[in-house]
Amino acid sequence: MSVDHSSEQSPSTAENIFDVLIVGAGISGIGAAYHLQDQTPGTSFLVLETLDDFGGTWLTHTYPGIRSDSDLYTFGYRFKPWVGAPIASAEEILNYMGEVIDENDLDKHIRYQHHIDSANWCSTHKQWTLKGHRKDTGESVTFISNFLWMCQGYYEHAKGYTPEWPGMDKFEGEIIHPQTWPKDLDYKNKKVIVIGSGATAATLVPAIAADCEHVTVLQRSPTYFIPGRNENEMADQLRRLEIDETWIHEIVRRQILFDQAEFTRLAIEEPEFAKTELLNGVREYLGPDYDIDKHFTPRYRPWRQRIAFVPDGDIFKGITSGAASMVTDEIESFTKEGILLKSGDLLKADIIMTATGFNLSVLGGIEFSVDDKQVDFADTVTYRGMMFTGVPNMVWIFGYFRASWTLRVDIIADFVCRLLTHMKSNDVSSVEAALRPEDMDMPKLPWMDPENFNPGYLMRSMHLMPKRGDKPEWQHTQDYWLEKDELPKIDLKDSVFVYK
């Protein structure tokens, strides 16, 4: 595997030729850079990031209380022990990522404020050409590489998803989305409505409730939560025994993943039992008289959407204290004073916060082409949720939702590094995942089975996503416990891989 340097390039472009380009310096891109450097020494690579610093989500999301909804023993990398509380703030996660960069001298491989507009694969030279611009100077930039590793995440950072409701222009207060939180927002002693019932709402409400006159959480339908203490007793006990942090990280990580596998099995095989257990956890905080059925009992079985951990039950404590309240209803319209509900009730507000989700971004919104022919990813079939038919030398990291996103960063990185080593040892420069003869009659299905996993942002954008097949290798199963064993065993000589 190597980049073709024989074609004439301008001096500035010649300096921007690499074996591998990584797009994105968030949790996926930094992990990819570490593994590439560690497992394929001598490979030249560059990380391109559109923001002015590393961190991705943890840099762009600045609303009060921003934190992980996954434990950091599994959301953290396998190679870097986590030593804090399981649920971490954005600042703590950024510090952790910064340590990874510093300890492994990765900063020299990252270029910030570099926005990629287009990417074209040339079959003749077996290389990608990426064109973009610097956000700080406006200067056009061009990069060339043999292999492209997309780590840009799955949603648009610039703007969150806010539905269009009647009368929004009539509201005399402020309407904001937490994803684009204003630095000067003053919510002290204000009446606030937070629309939404997911992890963002559960994080935001307890962070602002004490300063507001009152916070009303308005949801169309409830979400499952897992409340609990923000600590890991096993990790704390091992530290008291002065066990090495590397061992603690691995032991605790395995225990958490074992417990998660058991709960996932329960959610699928015994959904009513899993549902009862989840609701009992909420009931312990809110008491027997609270209307759990109305406000905290979802219409779907557990794990058809992500379940957020609520550290120390903080949002439930806000409800019991009277600082926050839940309203389960639908919006008829906005008014100048607030929101009119379909029940006829009027919720008054000074500020309305729409914690209503993301806009899905398929591969960063970059215009992809192969031999100057535009690629429509909806026409491709995905190989294990990371490669796409008709698109050579490219891997996309799309993580897990039932388990921590970063678990997939590690195991896909192992696959990519093994693939690059295999290509180099066999003196080939191109690989493409292609349907085999036995796959030709396979049905082309939506990227994700809505009976399996159906968050709103995914359902709204399914038509933009690659297709899946009805075989495990032609879909993103969202099953870490299956993939952790299967991905390392992928036969790189399988006919699914077409090398040139």
N, C-alpha and C positions, 0 to 999 in steps of 0.2 A: 504494500500500500504506500503510495506516494503521490504528491501533487505534481502535475505536469508543469515544469518550469520552462519548457521549450518554446511555448508561444510567447510572442513579444508582449511585454508589459511595460507600462510607464514606470519610472523609478519609484514613484510614490506607491503604486499598486504592488510592485515587486516586494516592497517591505511588508505588505499585508497578505502574504501567502503562508498558509498554515496547513498542517495535516488535518487538524480538526478545529472547527469553530463551534463554540458553545454559545447559544443565544439565551441570555438571562442569567443574572447573578443573584437569584433568590435562593431558597433552600435547595432547590433541585440543581441549579447551575453550580453552586459552590460545592455541593456533593459530587457532581460529575467531574469537576476540575480536580478535586482531591483524588478520586479514584483513577482518573486518567493519568495523573502525574505519578501515582503510587504503583499502578499496575502495568503501565506501558512506558517505562522510562525511555527518553529519547524522542517521544512523540511531540511535535510542535503543536501548540494549541493556544487559542485565545478565547476569552469570554467577553461577549459584547452585551452591554447593558444600557438600556435607554434612560434609566434614572441616573441621578448624580451620585448614587452610592449603592452598596449591596443591600440585600434584605427583602426585596420584592414586597409581598403583602405586609411584612412587619415594618417596612419603611413607609409605605403609602397610607396605611390605615393608622390614623392618629386620634380616633375618637376616644373619649375617656374610658379607661378600664380595658383597652384592647389587650387580649390575652389569647393563649392557645386554648382550643377545646379538645386537644389530645394531650395525653401525658408526654412529658419530654423524654422519658426513658425510651419510648418508641418513636416519638417525633424527632428526637435527636438522632444524629448519625450513629451507626453501630461502632465506628472507630473513635468516637469522641465521647467519653463518659459525661453524663449529666449529673450535677451534684446539688441542684436546688430542689425546690418543691415541684411536684409533678406538673401542675398547671403553672405556666410561666407568663409573665408580661411580655409585650413586644420588645421592651428595652432589654429584658434578660435574654430573649432569643437573639436579638441583634448582637449583644455582647458575646454570646456563644458562637455565633457565626463569625464574628470578628476574630475570635481566638483561633478558629479553624484556619482562617485566611492568614493570620500572623504566624501561627506555628508551622505552617506549611509553605510559607513564602509565595502565596498565590496572588497577591496583589499585583505583582508585575505582569500577570497574565490577564488582567481585567482592564477593559477600557469602558469608562462610564460615558453617559450622555451620547451614546452611539445608537441611533434608531435605524433599524433595518426596514426598508420599504419593499424590496423585492429579492427573490432568490431564484436563480436559474441553474439547472443542471445541464451540463454539456456532455453528451455521451461520447463525443470524439476525444475530448481531453480528460474525461472522467473527473470532472471537478465542478464544484459549486461556485457561482459568482454571486456574491451578496452586494447589493447596492443600497445605500442609505445616506444619512446625513448626521452631522454632529449637532446636537441640540443647543450647545453653548455658542457655536460660531456660525451655524448654518452651512458649513462646508460639506460638500458631497464626499462620500467615502465609498471605497470599493474593497471588498475582501474576497479572497479566493481560498478554497479549501477542498480537500478530497472528501471529507466526511462532515456532516452537519448534525449537531446534537441539539435538539430543541428542548429548552428547559424554561420556557417563558411563562409557564403556568397555564391556567385554564379560563381566566376571566379578564375582562377589560379593566385595567387599573384606573383609567381616566374618569370613568363614570359608572355608578352603580345602577341597578335596575329599579325604576320607580314607575308603577302603573299610571295610566292616565285616568284620573277620576273626574267626574263632572264638578265644575265649580272651583277647581284648584286656583284659578286666577282671582277668585273672589276673596280668598282667605287673606286677612289683613296682617297676619303674623308671618313668621318665617317657615319655609319648608326646606328641610335639608336631608340629604342622604348621608349616613355615617361614613360611607366610603370617601366622601369629599367634605370632611369636617372643617368648617370655617375656624381659623385660629382665634378670631375675636368673638366667637359666639358667647353670649351672656345668657345663661339659663338660670341664674340664681333667682330664687323666689318667683319663678315663672311656672305657669301651668303648661305641662308638656305631654303630648301624646306621642308614643312610640308605636308605629304600625309594624307589626311583624311578630313572629313567635319563635324564631330560630336562635342560633347561638349568638348572633350580633345583639339582638334585643336582650337576651339573658345576660350578656356581658355589660351592655351600656346602661341598663336600668339601675342596677345596684351602684354603679359608679357615679351617677348623677342625682339619685333620688334624695339624698340628704340635703342637697343644695336647692332643690326645686320646691315650689309650693306643693306640687303633687305631680306624680308621673302616672299616666294611664297607659297600660299596654293594650293595644287594640289588635286583636287577631281574628282572622276569618275562621281559622281552625287551629286546634292545639298541636303541640309538638311534644315528643318524648324527651325527657331529661333524666340524667343520672346525678343526683346530688350526693355529696360525700365530702369528707375532710380532704383538704389539699395537703396530703402527706402520704408517704409510703412507709408503712410500719416495718416492712422487711428491710428496706434500704436503711432506715434509721437504726435498726438493730444491728445490721452488718457493720455500719459505721462505728457503733459503740464497741464492736469487737475488733475494730481497727483493720477491717478487711480492705484490701486494695480497691480503689475506686473502679479500676477496669473490671475487676471481678464483680463488684456490686452492680455495675451497669449491665453486665451480661446476665447475671442471675435475675435481677429485678425485671429486666427486659423480657426474659423468657417466661417468668411467672405471669406478667401482665398479658403477654400474648397467649399464654395457655388459658387464662381466665377469659380473655376476649373470644377465643375460639369456642369455648364452652357456651358463652352467652349467645354468640352468633348461631350456634347449633340450636340452642333453645328457642331463639327467635324464629327460626325456620321450622323446626320440628314440633315445638310446643308453644306457639305464639301466644295463646291465652295465659299460660303460666308466666312467660316472660313479661307480658303486658301487666299482669297483676303485681309482679315484683317491682317493676318500674313505678307504677302508680303508688304502691305502698311506700316507696322511698320518698315521693313527694308528700304523701299524706302525713308522714312523720313530722314534716316541717309545718304543714298548714293545718293539721288537726282534723278530727273526724267530722266537724261541721262544715268545712269548706267544700264548695261544689267542685270536686275533682272531676266528676263526669263531664261537666260543661267546659271547664277551663283547661284541663290537663289530660284529657283522654282523646287521643287522635283517632281519626277515622280509618287509619291504615295499621297494618301489623308492624311490630317493631322491626327496625332496620330497613324498611323500604325507603326511609330518608335517614340522614345522619342524626345520631343521638349525641347531644352535647353534654359534657360533664359540667356540673355546676359546683364549683369549689365552695365548701362550707355552706352550701344552700343559700348563697347570698341573695339571689332574687326572691326566694321564698321568705327570707327574713324581712326583706323590704315590704312584702305584701302584709305579713303579720303585724309589722310596726305601723301600718297605715300610710307609709310614705309612697307606696305604689299600689296599684289595683289592676286587676285583669278584667277586660271586657271582650267577650266572644260574640261577634256580630259581623255584619257586612256593611260596607259603606254605601250609603245612598248618594251622598254628594258632600263636597266641602261647602262651607258657608263662610261668611266674613268672620264669624266667631270661632269656628272650629269644624267639626265633622258631624253631619246628620247621618244617623244609622238607619238601616232598613227597618229596625224595630220602632223607629220614631224618636228615639232618644237623641239628644244633642250633647256632644262632648265639646266643652269649651277648651280652647288652648291659646297660648301665646306662641308656642313653637310646635311644629309637627315634624317628627323625625321618621323617615321612611326606611326602616330596616327590612327592606323587601327583597334583598338578594342581589345577585350578580347578573351581568351580561356575559354570557359565555363567549370566549374568544378562541376560535379554532386556529391554533398555531400562530398566535400573535397578530392575526390580521395581515400577515405578510403575503404579498402576491407571489405565489409559487408557480414556477413553470419548469417543464422538462423539454430541453431542446427548443426553447422559445414558445412552446405550446402551454397555455395556461392549465394549471392543475385545479380541478374541482374535487376537493377531498371527499365530498359526498358521493363521488363516482368510484372511489377506491374502496378496497376491503382491508381492514386492519389485521395485521399479524400480531396477535397477543397485545393489542392496544399500544404498540410502540413502533411498528413499521407499517408501510402502506403500499399496496400493489401499485406498480407503475412509477414509484418514486424511489430511485436508487440512493444508497449511501446516506440515509437519514433515519434517525431514531427520535421519537418524541417521548418525553417522560410525562405520563398522566398517572398520578398516584392513586392511593386508595382513599375511600371515604368510610368504609367500615373498620378500617385500621388506619394507623397514621400514614399520611402521605409519604413521608420520607422513607418508610420501609421499602417502597418500590424504587426510590432513588438508588438505594444501595444495591438491590438485586439487578436492576436494569443496567447499572454501571458495570457490574460484574460481567453481564452478557456483552455489553458494548466492547469492553476491554478485551474479552476473549475473542470476539468477532474480529476486531482490528488486528490482534496478534495472529489469528488464523489467516487473515487475508495477506498479511505481510509475509508469513512463512510460506504461503503458496503463491506468492508473487502475482496477486490479483489486485485490481484497484477499484472494482465495482461489485456491489452486491445488491440484489433486489429480492424482496419477498414476492413470490409469484404463486398463483393458484396452480396446483398440480392437476393432472388429468382427473383424479378421483374427486377433486374439489369443484370441477366445472359446473356440475348440476346442483351444487349446494345453494340453498336459498340465501338471498341477500337480505339481511334483517337490520333494523335500526341498531345504532351503536350500543344502546343499553336496553335491556328488557324492562319495560316499565313495571312489570310485576315483581322485578327483582330490586330495582332502585329507581326512584322517580322524583328527584328534587325539581322544583320549578324551573331553575335556570337551565337544566339539562333538557327538560321536556320542551321548553320554548325554542330550543336551538337544535333539536335532534336532526332536523332536515339539513343542517350544515355539516354534520359529523360524518366520518367514514362509516361504512357499513360493517356489520359483523356477519359471520357465518354461524352454522349450528354445530361447529366443532370447536373444542377448547382452544386450539391454536389460532383460530380466526376470530377471537373476541377478547375483550378485556373483562375477565371474569370478576374482578373486584374481590377476588379470594386470595388474600396474602398467604394463607396457610396451605393452599394448593400450589401457588406459584413459587413459594420459597423452595419447594422441592423440585418443581418441574423446570423452571427457568435454568437452573445450573445444569440440567441434564439435556438441554436442547442440543440435538445433533447438528453441528454446523455443516455436515456433509449431506444433510437431508435435501431432497430435491426441491423443497420449498424455497431454498436459497439458490438464486441464479447468479453465478460469479462471472465476471469478465475481466 
